[in-house]
Amino acid sequence: MKTRKISKVYATLANWRKFQFRLFGEGIVVGACSGLIIVGFRYALEVAESLRSAAYSRLSAGDWLPVGLWFLLLFFIAFILHRIVAIEPMSAGSGIPQVKGTILGVMRMHWLKILVGKFVGGVLAIGAGLSLGREGPSVQLGAVIGQGLSRLSGRTRMEERYLITSGASAGLAAAFNAPLAGVIFSLEELHKNFSSAVLLPAIAAALTADVISQYFFGPSPVFQFVGLPILPARYYLLVILLGLIVGAAAVPFNRGLVFALDFLDRQTWATGMGKAALALFTAGVLGFFLPDILGGGNELVNKLAVAPMSLSLLLLLLIAKFMFTMLSYGSGVPGGIFLPLLVVGALTGAICGDSYIQFGLLDAAYRTNIIILAMAAYFSAVVKSPVTGSILIMEMTASFNHMLPLIIVSITAYLVADLAKTGPIYEDLLARSLNRQGRFVAATPAEKRQVIELPVCMGSKLDGKFIRDIEWPPDCLLVSIRRGDHDLVPKGDARMMVGDYLFVLTPSEHLETLRRLAE
C-alpha cells in the first residue's frame, strides 16, 4: 500500500502539467460542493436569526412564562452544543486553526463528523445569539469537503492538502461573496505557499463557490455602504493615525481571546455544558437590552453607516461587543471571530471618525470611510494578514476605489501589533490547542511518510545552498526540484534558489522542521 502511494506521488511529479489541470478540475468540484453547503449554512443562519428577532419582539411584552420557556430553550441548545463538541472536539471554535493544523500535518480531521457537527453547531450557536461569525465554520466546512472528496477518490496526502486549501478558499468566498479574499486568505494564512499547484485549484474553487452563492443570495456585498466617496489624499495622515490607534486597540483582542479560553477552562463549575450555558444565558439577557451585539453583527455595521450614534452609546456597544465576543468564543462552541472582530473594528472606527469630526480634522462626509478603514486595520492587527484584510474589506464593502488607504492603514496597524509582540490569532489558537489537547495531534506513525511541497524563500537556510551542504532531518528524501516549468534532478551539487519548489518525502514528524528550513 505504501509503495503504491509513493509510486502515485512519483507519477504525479513526472506528469506535473497534467496534475495541475486535474487539480483545476477538482477545484471546481470542491467549489461547487462547498458553495452549496455554505448556501445552506447561510440560509439556515438567516432563518435562525429571523426567528430569534421575532422571539425577542414577542418576549418584550413582559410575560414571564414565555421568557422562562425561552431560557429553557437556550439551556437545551447549550446541551446540544456540548454534545456536538464532546462527540467531535475538532468541530469546536472557529475551525481555522484546525484547518491550519491539518495542512501542517499536526492535526487530523474526521471530515464527515465535522461537516455535520460544524453545520448544526454553528447554526445553533450563532442563531441563538452568541457573538460568533459564520466565516470560520464556512472555512472549515469547505476544507472538510475538500478532504472528503480526496478520501473518497483515493488521492495522495499531497493532493489532499491542495484540496483542503481549495475548500477553505471556497468556504470564505461563499460566506462573504469575496472570492479574491478567499484565495488570498487560504494562501497567505493557511497554506503559506503561492505555487501554481495551490493557486489554480484555490481560484477555481473560490470562483465556483462565489457564483453559486451569488445565484442564491445575489451580488450585494455583506456591508451596505451606499454612495461612498473617495477619501482625499489630504486625509492620509489621519489614516496613519487611525492605523496606530486601531493597531493598539486590537492587541487586547488577541490576548483577551486566549485568556478567556484559559480562564473558563480553569473554572471547575464550567465543566460539561456549563460554559455554553453561561454564554447562552448572557445572550438571553443581552437580547432584551443590547440586541445589536447578538450574532455576528453585520447589521450593526450597516447601522453605523446610516444612523450616527452618540459617543457614549458607541463606547457601550464597543465594550459590550468585545466582552461578549470573549465569552462566546471562550465557551468553546462552534463559531468564528471574523465578523465580531470586524464589528469591534467598525465601532472603534466610528469613535475615531466622530472624534476627528468634532476636532475639525475630518469632513463629516468621510465618516463612513474611517469605519471601513478601521475594520481592515483591526483585522490586519488581529490576524496579522494585511493583504487579506485589505482585499476582504474591499470586497465586503464593494469599495474598490480605496485600495491605497486600505493598504496604508492595514500595514500601520500590523506594525503596531507586531511591535506589541502580538502573534497571529489563528497561530496562537493552534499552538494552544496543540499544547492543551494532545489528542488532537496527528498520531501518525513516524515511519509513515508523505510528500510535501516547500517553496525556497529569500534569506532562508536553503537559499543559495548546495543540497549536500544542508543538514536534512533524518529519513527525508528530496524527490524533485521544480524551477519555473523545469524539473531538476536533486543531486548533491545542485544549488537551490529563491522561487524553487522542493518536493520532499518525509515522515510527518519532520514537517515543521522542513518548513523552518525553507522559510
Buried (B, 14 or more C-beta within 10 A) or exposed (E): EEEEBBEBBBEBBEEBEEBBEBBBEBBBBBBBBBBBBBBBBBEBBEEBBEEBBEBBEEBEEEEEEEBEEBBEBBBBBBEBBBEBBEEBBBBBBBBBBBBBBBBBBBBBBBBEBBBBBBBBBBBBBBBBBBBBBBBBBBBBBBBBBBBBBBBEEEBBBBBBBBBBBBBBBBBBBBBBBBBBBBBBBBBBBBBBBEBBBBBBBBBBBBBBBBBBBBEBBEEEBBBBBEEBEEBEEEBBEBBBBBBBBBBBBBBBBBBBBBEBBEBBBEEEEBEEBBBBBBBBBBBBEBBEEBBBBBBBBBBBBBBBBEEBBEEEEBEBBBEBBBBBBBBBBBBBBBBBBBBBBBBBBBBBBBBBBBBBBEEEEBBEEBBBBBBBBBBBBBBBBBBBBBBBBBBBBBBBBBBEEBEEBBBBBBBBBBBBBEEBEBBBBBBBBBBBBBEEEEEBBBEBEEEEBBBBBBBBBEEBBBBBBEBEEEEBBEEBEBBBBBBEEEBBEBEEEBBBBEBBBBBBBBBBBBBEEBBEBBB
